C-alpha cells in the first residue's frame, strides 16, 4: 500500500486544486457509500461557496467537504480508473478541474507482504497555534484513505499497520492514543497504539464475516493531557478471503413440472448463500447440475441457470406414466464457479412430474349386460368398467358417463363410483314389462377435464348396454281411483250403491280372477261382493254422522290376485252424501236466566239444525197453546232467521225454575219441527239486572248428578266414621281381655315383665341390681349413688325385707318363693304399680345364679296335676286346656 504523507505546502495562496492529476491506490472491491479519497482545494477567500462535481456521477460522488465516495459497489479493473473532479464557485461560476486516477492495490502473498510493505505515516494537519508568532494559517483537514487489512492473517502479532505522528513532536513530548470499536470499545484490544511512537498495530486475526470495517479516531496530547492536535479518523477495512463454503437454504428442494412440457419450461429455483463478500469473487456463486436420476428418456432433461439457480426443461418427452419423479444433484461453487480455487456444496432437487389428461378413459368391453325386475327403482342394473392411465383420483382420471341413445324417456342414469371409477347404470323410473321388455343403451365415457392439446386419442370412448326387463306379479289397480259417488242420505240397508272393480296389469301371467274385500269402513255402512265388486249398504247412510267430513264419506277396498307372490291393490270409494230434511231444529242454549220483573227480562235463543240449506233456516218460533200458562206468562219474537227473543208477558213472575216449551220449524220441504224445552231460572235481580247471591243460589238449584255426588260423599264419610268407631271398641275389648281376672293376692304382675316396653339401653338406665345377685356377693354397707332414675323405678328408701333365694334352691320351693315375694311387694309402700327391680334387660356380670334352662322338675310330667291352672284366670286357660283335665 503506497504511503500517505502530509508535507508542508508553500504559504503563498492560489485558489484551485494543488495538482492537475491526483493518484490514489484503493482496494479492488469498492462498496457503495465507501469514502475513497479527499481532494484538496485551496480557497484564498474562506467565504467562497464551492460546489464539487464528478464526471462519472453514476460511479463517484464528491461531498461538500471534498471527500470522494463510491456511488455503487463494483470491482476495479487492472487498468487505472480515471474521472474528473470539478469545483465551481456558486457566486462567480468560476470552475476548476482536476483529473483523478484510481489504481487497484496489488495482491499480497505469504511472507513477501512484510518485505514489500512500508509502514505508512499519517501526520496531523496543521492548525493555528495560539502562542506562535508570526500568525500561521490553519491547513484544511483531509480524510485519510482507508487501511485495507486481509482477514485470517497468520501474523506474527502484533502486526504493525501505520504510524501516526504530529509535526510538533520535535518541540513537545506528545502522547498518542486511539479510540473506537476495536480499541477501547467492544470488541476491545484488537488495535493498540504505542503512545510514544504512535505505531498502530493489530493484535489478532480479523474475521470479515463478523466485522467488515473498523472506524477509529487518533488523538495527540501533551504530557499534561492537553490536546495539541485535532483528532483524525482512521478507517480499517477487512479484506475478504474465501474462507466460507456456499450453503443451500434447503438440503432438499421440491418442485413440479407438468408432463409433456415443452423445452424451456420453468420448474423451480434453488438458492445458496455464501458468508463471504457477495461483491467479491469469494461470494459470487455459480450453479450446475451434477447428475440426474433416472436418465430416461434423456440424461439431460433439465438445465440450471448458473447465476440465478433457475431450473428449466431442455428436452421434450416428460411422461408421468413412464417416469413420475426426477432427482437432481445441484452444486453451488464460489469464486464464480472456479473449480480449482472455489469452494462448493451440493443439494438435492426432487422434481415430480404432474399428470395432465393425455389418456382418455377406455371401456373394457364393447357391450355390457344387465337385467332389472319391472317397477323397481334405484336399482343398479349394470357396472361399466373403464381403464385410464392417468393418475388415479384426479380430474384427468375421473370418468363421467352419459347416455347418447336408447333411453328417450329418461328411465336410467349413470353414476360414477368415486373409488373404482366404474359407471353404475341405475333405474330412476319404473319400467313396465308389458310395455318394454328390453333396452339397448349407448353410453360414452370421458374425463372431467378435456384432453391436453396435441393428444391423438379420441376424447371419449363408447359402449353398448343391453338391459333385460324381468316380468313380476304386479298388484291390481282400481279404475278410477278414487271413485266418487253422489248419493242422498237415508239410503236404506241392503240397497245397491255402485260397482267398484280393479284391473290386473299382468297380461302375460296365467291367473284367476280378482277377489275383493273391504279394508276400511269407519261407520260399517258398506259391503262388497268378493267376485264382481258390487257394493251394497248394510246400514242407513247418514250425512250427519261423525264419520262424514264435509259431506264426504271415504271407504277403502282391497283387490287381490293369486299370483306368486300374491299381490293386492287398494281403491278408495268417496260417497258424497246429499242432505235431506231428516233432522228437526232444537233450541240453544237449553237453560237461561231472567229476572222476576218485566224489565229487564229478555232471553236470546238460537235454533240449531244439523241439516244444511235448504233444509235449515230461516226458522219459525212459537209457543204452544197448552198449557195456557205458557202464553199467559211468556212471549217470543223472532229477531233473525236463526235467533229469537223470549221475554215475560206479565209484570211479575215468582222466582223459581220454569220449563218453557218452544216450537221451532225449519224451511225444508216438507217442513220439520220440534218442541224444545227451555229451562228458565227466574230470580230476584239488582239494579244491573243480575241475580242477587242468595236468590241466585236458590234459583239455580242442583242438578241430578250433583245431588248424587253429594249423597255418595256423605255415605262414604259415614262409613269411614262407623269403621273407626268399631275399630276403637274392638281395641278396647282386646285390652280388657288381656288383664288378669284374679284376686289381688294371686296377681303375678309383679313377677311378669311387660315385654312391649323394654325401656332404654344399658348405658342410660340406673337400675338397682342388688336383688339379682347372690346374698353372699353383696356388701352390707354398699349404698347406691343418687342419680337420674326412670319414672317407673322405685325411689330410694329403706329397703324392705324381701325373701332371699338360696344359692341352690330346690325346684319345689319356687312357688313358695314367689308367694313370699308377692306379699312383701304388697306391703311395700314405696313400690310402683309394677316392680321395676325385675327388669330383665340387664342381668349383671359375675352372677353365680344358674340358667333357667338348667331347672329340672323333681318329677316327670305324668306325676304333675295341672288342674289348678283353671283357677289362675284367662291367661292360663290355654295351659289348663293343654295339661289339665284328663289323660289326653
JOHUJO-V957922 format. One record per run of one state. SS is the DSSP state (H for helix, E for strand, L for the rest). FROM is the first residue (numbers start at 1). TO is the last residue. If there is no record, write none. Layout:
ss=<SS:SS>
from=<FROM:FROM>
to=<TO:TO>
//
This chain:
ss=<L:E:L:E:L:E:L:E:L:E:L:E:L:E:L:E:L:E:L:E:L:E:L:H:L:E:L:E:L:E:L:H:L:E:L:E:L:E:L:E:L:E:L:E:L:E:L:E:L:E:L:E:L:E:L:E:L:H:L:E:L:E:L:E:L:E:L:H:L:E:L:E:L:E:L:E:L:E:L:E:L:E:L:E:L:E:L:E:L:E:L:E:L:E:L:E:L:E:L:E:L:E:L:E:L:E:L:E:L:E:L:E:L:E:L:E:L:E:L:H:E:L:E:L:E:L:E:L:E:L:E:L:E:L:H:L:H:L:H:L:H:L:H:L:H:L:H:L:H:L:H:L:H:L:H:L>
from=<1:16:18:21:27:29:31:35:39:41:43:50:55:60:63:67:71:74:76:81:90:95:105:112:117:120:124:147:151:159:166:167:171:174:180:181:182:185:186:191:194:199:203:213:223:227:228:232:240:247:249:252:259:266:270:272:274:281:284:286:294:302:305:310:314:325:334:335:338:344:355:362:364:367:374:379:385:386:388:399:406:412:417:423:428:438:448:461:471:477:479:483:489:496:500:502:504:515:522:526:529:534:538:549:550:552:561:568:579:586:589:591:596:597:598:603:609:620:624:628:634:639:643:649:652:653:656:666:673:684:685:686:691:692:693:701:704:739:749:752:769:773:775:778:811:827:836:839:852:855:861:864:867:873:874:884>
to=<15:17:20:26:28:30:34:38:40:42:49:54:59:62:66:70:73:75:80:89:94:104:111:116:119:123:146:150:158:165:166:170:173:179:180:181:184:185:190:193:198:202:212:222:226:227:231:239:246:248:251:258:265:269:271:273:280:283:285:293:301:304:309:313:324:333:334:337:343:354:361:363:366:373:378:384:385:387:398:405:411:416:422:427:437:447:460:470:476:478:482:488:495:499:501:503:514:521:525:528:533:537:548:549:551:560:567:578:585:588:590:595:596:597:602:608:619:623:627:633:638:642:648:651:652:655:665:672:683:684:685:690:691:692:700:703:738:748:751:768:772:774:777:810:826:835:838:851:854:860:863:866:872:873:883:888>
//
